[in-house]
């Protein structure tokens, strides 16, 4: 499995292209990545099967519609965040819309949206030769999801960052639920896993368990 990261010009979202052979999926198509991701995919001779999102906020889904249309593929995300795709700014403040430098009139929702469920908290998603393990990790949003790739890497979206965690004060967020996710999901991850967060530098689960104040101080 190969992982390529394209950093979005808006809010520095880490957009990930995950591939095995010629099959691939795109995760977190933030604003401004469509052209760069399209070139990467085409130059590498890859066949995209879906665009996924770790959650439904605009800075992780803005270019999903363009990529879905370009390749005739569906959008996939947890069912609890699917409602956000109709209007990714609908649950965010006008101030944040301004901060993102985006305008809702320019937003193009994916035409085909295929939400998934996580019975018992997890699900295995297969796209050609690409397999991801989805772990429901609410708290930042209701449908926030971690995607584990093989036994080496996990994409954590805005749940876990290097040295921090995602904010819980936006609509759909919950400090209590985030604490439960950190306790029941994040602390149970293999410490050897490399972490690619939704924003910022990579880290490892083991490092965060020892150094991240939201984990090391027993939150949750």
C-alpha positions as CSV (number, residue, x, y, z in Angstrom):
1,X,0.0,0.0,0.0
2,X,1.3,3.5,-0.9
3,X,0.3,6.8,0.7
4,X,0.7,10.1,-1.0
5,X,-0.2,13.4,0.7
6,X,-1.3,16.6,-1.0
7,X,-1.6,19.6,1.4
8,X,-4.6,21.8,0.6
9,X,-3.9,25.5,0.3
10,X,-6.9,26.2,2.5
11,X,-6.3,25.4,6.2
12,X,-3.5,23.0,5.3
13,X,-5.7,19.9,5.2
14,X,-3.8,16.7,4.5
15,X,-5.5,15.1,1.5
16,X,-4.3,11.5,1.2
17,X,-4.2,9.3,-1.9
18,X,-4.1,5.7,-0.8
19,X,-3.2,3.1,-3.5
20,X,-2.5,-0.6,-4.0
21,X,-1.3,-1.3,-7.5
22,X,-3.4,0.9,-9.8
23,X,-6.4,1.1,-7.4
24,X,-6.8,4.1,-5.2
25,X,-9.1,6.2,-3.0
26,X,-8.8,9.8,-2.0
27,X,-9.3,10.8,1.6
28,X,-10.2,14.4,2.8
29,X,-10.4,16.3,-0.5
30,X,-10.0,19.8,1.0
31,X,-10.4,23.1,-0.8
32,X,-7.9,23.6,-3.7
33,X,-6.6,20.0,-4.1
34,X,-8.7,18.8,-7.0
35,X,-6.3,19.7,-9.8
36,X,-3.2,18.6,-7.9
37,X,-4.8,15.3,-6.9
38,X,-6.1,14.8,-10.4
39,X,-2.6,15.2,-11.9
40,X,-1.1,12.9,-9.3
41,X,-3.7,10.2,-10.0
42,X,-3.4,10.5,-13.8
43,X,0.4,10.7,-13.9
44,X,0.6,7.6,-11.7
45,X,-1.9,5.7,-13.8
46,X,-4.2,5.2,-10.9
47,X,-7.9,4.3,-10.9
48,X,-9.9,6.1,-8.2
49,X,-12.8,4.1,-6.7
50,X,-14.1,6.7,-4.2
51,X,-13.5,9.9,-2.3
52,X,-13.7,9.4,1.5
53,X,-13.8,11.9,4.3
54,X,-12.8,11.6,7.9
55,X,-15.7,13.9,8.7
56,X,-18.0,16.3,6.9
57,X,-16.5,19.8,7.6
58,X,-15.9,22.0,4.6
59,X,-12.1,22.0,4.8
60,X,-12.2,18.2,4.4
61,X,-14.9,17.9,1.7
62,X,-14.8,21.0,-0.4
63,X,-13.2,19.5,-3.5
64,X,-14.9,16.0,-3.1
65,X,-17.6,16.9,-5.6
66,X,-15.2,17.9,-8.3
67,X,-13.1,14.8,-7.9
68,X,-16.2,12.5,-7.8
69,X,-17.5,14.1,-11.0
70,X,-14.1,13.9,-12.7
71,X,-13.8,10.2,-12.2
72,X,-17.5,9.2,-11.9
73,X,-17.0,7.8,-8.4
74,X,-19.0,8.1,-5.1
75,X,-18.4,10.0,-1.9
76,X,-18.1,7.8,1.2
77,X,-18.2,8.9,4.8
78,X,-19.8,7.8,8.1
79,X,-23.6,8.1,8.0
80,X,-23.7,10.4,11.0
81,X,-21.9,13.1,9.1
82,X,-23.5,12.6,5.7
83,X,-26.0,15.4,6.3
84,X,-23.2,17.9,6.3
85,X,-22.5,17.4,2.6
86,X,-25.7,19.2,1.6
87,X,-24.2,22.4,3.0
88,X,-20.9,22.0,4.7
89,X,-21.2,25.6,6.1
90,X,-24.7,24.9,7.5
91,X,-23.2,23.9,10.8
92,X,-20.4,26.4,10.9
93,X,-20.4,30.1,11.8
94,X,-20.1,32.8,9.2
95,X,-16.9,33.8,10.8
96,X,-15.4,30.4,10.0
97,X,-16.6,30.6,6.5
98,X,-14.8,33.9,6.1
99,X,-11.7,32.5,7.7
100,X,-11.7,29.6,5.2
101,X,-11.8,32.1,2.4
102,X,-14.6,30.1,0.7
103,X,-18.0,31.0,-0.5
104,X,-21.0,28.6,-0.2
105,X,-22.3,29.6,-3.6
106,X,-19.1,27.9,-5.1
107,X,-19.7,24.6,-3.3
108,X,-20.4,21.6,-5.4
109,X,-21.8,18.6,-3.5
110,X,-21.0,15.1,-4.7
111,X,-23.8,13.7,-6.9
112,X,-23.5,10.2,-5.4
113,X,-23.1,9.9,-1.7
114,X,-22.8,6.4,-0.1
115,X,-22.7,6.6,3.7
116,X,-21.3,3.7,5.6
117,X,-22.1,2.4,9.1
118,X,-19.8,1.0,11.7
119,X,-21.6,-1.8,13.6
120,X,-19.8,-2.3,16.8
121,X,-17.7,0.8,16.2
122,X,-15.8,-0.4,13.1
123,X,-16.1,-1.5,9.5
124,X,-13.9,-2.8,6.7
125,X,-14.1,-0.9,3.4
126,X,-12.8,-2.4,0.2
127,X,-12.2,-0.6,-3.1
128,X,-10.6,-2.9,-5.6
129,X,-7.3,-3.9,-4.0
130,X,-7.5,-1.1,-1.4
131,X,-8.8,-2.0,2.0
132,X,-9.3,0.4,4.9
133,X,-10.5,-0.2,8.4
134,X,-12.9,2.5,9.5
135,X,-13.1,3.2,13.3
136,X,-15.9,5.5,14.5
137,X,-14.4,8.2,16.6
138,X,-17.0,10.9,17.4
139,X,-16.3,14.0,19.4
140,X,-15.1,16.5,16.9
141,X,-18.2,15.7,14.8
142,X,-20.8,13.0,15.2
143,X,-19.4,10.9,12.4
144,X,-15.7,11.5,12.7
145,X,-13.8,8.4,11.5
146,X,-10.2,7.1,11.7
147,X,-9.0,5.0,8.7
148,X,-6.4,2.4,9.4
149,X,-4.3,1.3,6.5
150,X,-2.8,-2.2,6.8
151,X,-0.9,-2.4,10.1
152,X,1.3,0.6,9.6
153,X,-0.6,3.9,9.2
154,X,-3.8,5.5,10.6
155,X,-5.5,8.6,9.2
156,X,-7.0,10.5,12.1
157,X,-8.7,13.5,10.6
158,X,-9.4,16.1,13.2
159,X,-9.6,13.7,16.1
160,X,-5.9,13.4,16.9
161,X,-3.0,15.8,15.9
162,X,0.6,15.8,16.9
163,X,0.5,17.2,20.4
164,X,-3.2,18.0,20.4
165,X,-6.8,16.9,19.5
166,X,-9.6,18.3,17.5
167,X,-11.8,21.1,18.9
168,X,-15.2,20.1,20.4
169,X,-17.0,23.4,20.5
170,X,-18.4,23.4,16.9
171,X,-21.9,22.1,16.2
172,X,-22.0,18.3,16.5
173,X,-18.9,18.3,18.7
174,X,-18.9,17.1,22.3
175,X,-16.1,17.3,24.9
176,X,-17.6,14.3,26.8
177,X,-17.8,12.2,23.6
178,X,-14.3,13.1,22.6
179,X,-13.1,12.0,26.0
180,X,-14.8,8.6,25.4
181,X,-13.2,8.3,22.0
182,X,-9.7,9.1,23.3
183,X,-10.2,6.5,26.1
184,X,-11.9,3.7,24.2
185,X,-10.6,4.1,20.6
186,X,-7.3,6.1,20.5
187,X,-5.7,4.5,23.6
188,X,-6.5,1.1,22.1
189,X,-4.5,1.7,19.0
190,X,-1.2,0.0,18.3
191,X,1.6,2.3,19.5
192,X,3.6,1.5,16.4
193,X,1.1,3.0,14.1
194,X,2.2,6.1,12.2
195,X,-0.4,8.9,12.4
196,X,-1.3,11.1,9.5
197,X,-3.7,13.8,11.0
198,X,-6.1,16.0,9.1
199,X,-3.7,19.0,9.6
200,X,0.0,19.3,10.5
201,X,2.9,16.9,10.8
202,X,2.8,13.2,11.1
203,X,3.5,11.5,14.5
204,X,3.0,8.0,16.0
205,X,0.4,6.6,18.3
206,X,3.1,5.7,20.8
207,X,4.5,9.2,20.9
208,X,1.1,10.7,21.4
209,X,0.2,8.3,24.2
210,X,3.3,9.5,26.1
211,X,3.5,13.2,25.1
212,X,0.1,14.5,24.1
213,X,-1.4,16.2,27.1
214,X,-4.9,15.2,26.2
215,X,-3.9,11.6,26.4
216,X,-1.0,11.6,28.9
217,X,-3.0,13.4,31.6
218,X,-5.8,10.9,31.6
219,X,-8.5,12.8,29.8
220,X,-11.7,10.8,29.5
